[in-house]
Amino acid sequence: MKILYIYTGGTFGKHADYFDNFNCKKLAICKDIIEYTPIDSSLMNSKDWVNIATDIYNNYEYDGFIVIMGTDTMAYCASAIAFMFENMSKPIIFTGAMIPLILKNTDAVHNLQNSIHYMKYAVRKKMHQVFICFDKLYQAVRCTKTTMPTSPFAAKSFNKTRKSYNRKVTLQLNMDTPILVVKITPNNDYTIPINTKAIIFELWFGKCSYK
């Protein structure tokens, strides 16, 4: 099984308070790898997501892909790439670390090993989706970053994997950025920019007290 690794930066290869010239090829398990100039995931945007998706698409002869990046915006990036690919026929797994690889109590090695384990399973079971892997495997489109001590991610459910119809994989690279997220709170007025193409409303919710 051939896996292509894509390293973009993040805590995984972080050294002290700056990003050093960490080389993933030092890890024996990472034989085929594309390394980016390290960038903190909090600084990544749709252009970076397009770059990752393009590198995957241009190397689609591999059996699967493991992307190593920062956790802050991993759920956004992985979910976006899941929607960018149509007729996906290869699994893609995102992973990273909460503690740098150079420290003794790092979770980087464990997370990477878990990703490889789940990749082998996903290839064998033909799970053609985008996942996030830390303590367990999450579907990217159902995953969100949390502050839980046991895992940086959470997902409410795990949907059935999509079927493969042996159609040609395609990649959608045109991403509209004028999308506004509005958190609704009582007694507030909102001004919507003219160039906004879509609005996502965050609403409050709770159990009804009526019986």
C-alpha positions in Angstrom: 0.0 0.0 0.0 1.3 3.4 -1.0 0.6 6.4 1.2 1.4 10.0 0.3 2.1 12.2 3.3 1.5 16.0 3.2 3.1 18.1 5.9 1.9 21.7 6.3 3.2 22.5 9.8 1.5 22.9 13.1 2.3 21.7 16.6 3.5 18.3 15.2 6.8 19.8 14.1 6.9 22.8 16.3 10.1 23.7 18.2 9.8 26.0 21.2 8.0 29.2 20.1 8.9 29.1 16.4 8.7 26.7 13.5 12.0 25.1 12.7 13.1 23.3 9.6 11.5 20.0 10.7 11.9 17.3 8.2 9.2 14.6 8.1 11.5 12.4 6.1 13.4 11.8 9.4 10.4 9.6 10.3 11.1 6.2 8.7 7.4 5.6 8.0 7.1 8.7 5.9 8.7 7.6 2.7 6.7 9.6 0.1 6.0 13.1 1.4 5.2 16.6 0.2 6.5 19.3 2.7 5.2 22.8 2.7 6.8 25.8 4.3 5.5 25.4 7.8 2.4 27.5 8.6 0.3 27.7 11.7 -3.2 26.4 10.8 -4.8 29.5 12.4 -3.2 31.5 9.5 -4.4 29.1 6.8 -7.3 30.0 4.4 -9.1 28.6 1.4 -6.0 29.1 -0.8 -4.1 26.7 1.4 -7.0 24.2 1.3 -6.9 24.4 -2.5 -3.1 23.7 -2.5 -3.6 20.6 -0.4 -6.5 19.3 -2.5 -4.5 20.0 -5.7 -1.5 18.0 -4.5 -3.8 15.1 -3.6 -5.5 15.2 -6.9 -2.2 15.4 -8.9 -0.9 12.3 -7.0 -4.1 10.3 -7.1 -2.2 7.1 -8.0 -1.5 6.6 -4.3 -3.8 4.4 -2.3 -4.4 7.0 0.4 -3.3 10.3 1.8 -2.3 11.5 5.3 -2.2 15.2 5.9 -0.3 16.5 8.9 -1.3 20.0 10.0 -2.2 22.2 13.0 -5.4 21.4 14.9 -6.9 24.9 15.2 -8.5 24.9 11.7 -8.1 21.2 10.8 -11.9 20.6 10.9 -12.4 23.5 8.5 -9.7 22.3 6.1 -10.7 18.6 6.1 -14.4 19.4 5.7 -13.7 21.8 2.9 -11.6 19.2 1.0 -14.3 16.6 1.5 -16.7 18.8 -0.4 -14.1 19.8 -3.0 -13.7 16.2 -4.2 -16.5 14.5 -6.2 -16.6 10.8 -6.9 -13.8 10.3 -4.3 -12.2 6.9 -4.6 -9.4 7.2 -2.1 -9.4 7.8 1.7 -7.8 11.0 3.1 -6.9 11.3 6.8 -5.9 14.4 8.6 -3.9 14.3 11.8 -1.5 16.4 13.9 -0.5 16.7 17.5 -1.2 18.7 20.7 2.3 18.2 21.9 5.4 18.6 19.6 7.2 15.6 18.3 10.5 16.7 20.0 9.0 16.4 23.5 9.0 13.1 25.5 5.3 13.2 26.2 4.3 13.9 22.6 1.2 12.5 21.1 2.5 13.0 17.5 3.9 9.5 17.0 0.7 7.9 18.4 -1.5 10.0 16.2 0.5 9.2 13.1 0.6 5.5 13.9 -3.1 5.5 14.4 -3.6 7.3 11.1 -1.6 4.7 9.3 -3.6 1.9 11.0 -6.9 3.4 10.1 -5.6 4.2 6.6 -5.0 0.5 6.0 -8.4 -0.3 7.3 -10.1 2.4 5.2 -8.3 1.2 2.0 -9.3 -2.4 2.7 -13.0 -1.5 3.4 -13.1 1.1 0.6 -14.0 3.9 2.9 -13.6 6.7 0.4 -14.0 9.7 2.6 -12.1 12.4 4.4 -11.3 11.7 8.1 -9.7 13.2 11.1 -7.7 10.9 13.3 -6.5 11.5 16.9 -7.8 9.2 19.7 -10.2 7.7 17.1 -11.4 8.2 13.6 -13.9 11.0 12.9 -15.7 11.9 9.7 -14.3 15.3 8.7 -17.7 16.8 7.7 -19.1 15.9 11.2 -16.1 17.0 13.3 -15.5 20.1 15.3 -12.6 21.3 17.5 -13.2 21.1 21.2 -11.4 21.8 24.5 -11.9 18.3 25.9 -8.8 17.0 27.7 -9.0 13.6 26.2 -9.3 14.7 22.5 -9.1 18.0 20.6 -12.0 16.8 18.4 -15.6 15.6 18.8 -18.3 14.4 16.5 -21.9 13.5 17.4 -22.3 10.7 14.9 -20.6 8.5 12.3 -22.6 8.2 9.1 -22.3 5.3 6.8 -19.5 5.6 4.3 -20.3 6.7 0.8 -20.4 4.2 -2.0 -18.0 4.2 -4.9 -19.5 4.2 -8.4 -16.2 3.9 -10.3 -16.7 7.4 -11.8 -13.9 9.7 -12.6 -12.8 11.8 -9.6 -13.2 15.5 -10.1 -12.0 18.5 -8.0 -13.8 21.7 -7.5 -11.4 24.5 -6.9 -13.7 27.6 -7.2 -14.4 28.6 -3.6 -16.5 31.6 -2.8 -15.2 33.6 0.2 -17.9 36.2 0.8 -19.7 33.9 3.4 -20.9 35.4 6.6 -21.3 33.5 9.9 -23.8 35.3 12.3 -24.2 34.4 15.9 -27.8 35.3 16.8 -28.3 36.8 20.3 -31.4 38.6 21.6 -32.0 42.3 21.0 -29.2 42.8 18.4 -29.3 44.4 15.0 -27.1 43.0 12.2 -25.7 44.7 9.2 -25.1 42.4 6.3 -22.3 43.4 3.8 -23.5 43.9 0.3 -21.1 41.4 -1.3 -22.2 38.5 1.0 -23.2 35.4 -1.0 -24.3 33.2 1.8 -25.1 33.5 5.5 -24.8 30.8 8.2 -26.8 31.6 11.4 -25.7 30.2 14.8 -28.8 29.9 16.9 -29.3 29.3 20.6 -31.1 26.1 21.6 -32.2 24.2 24.6 -34.8 21.9 26.0 -38.4 23.2 26.0 -39.8 23.8 29.5 -43.4 23.2 28.4 -44.9 19.8 29.4 
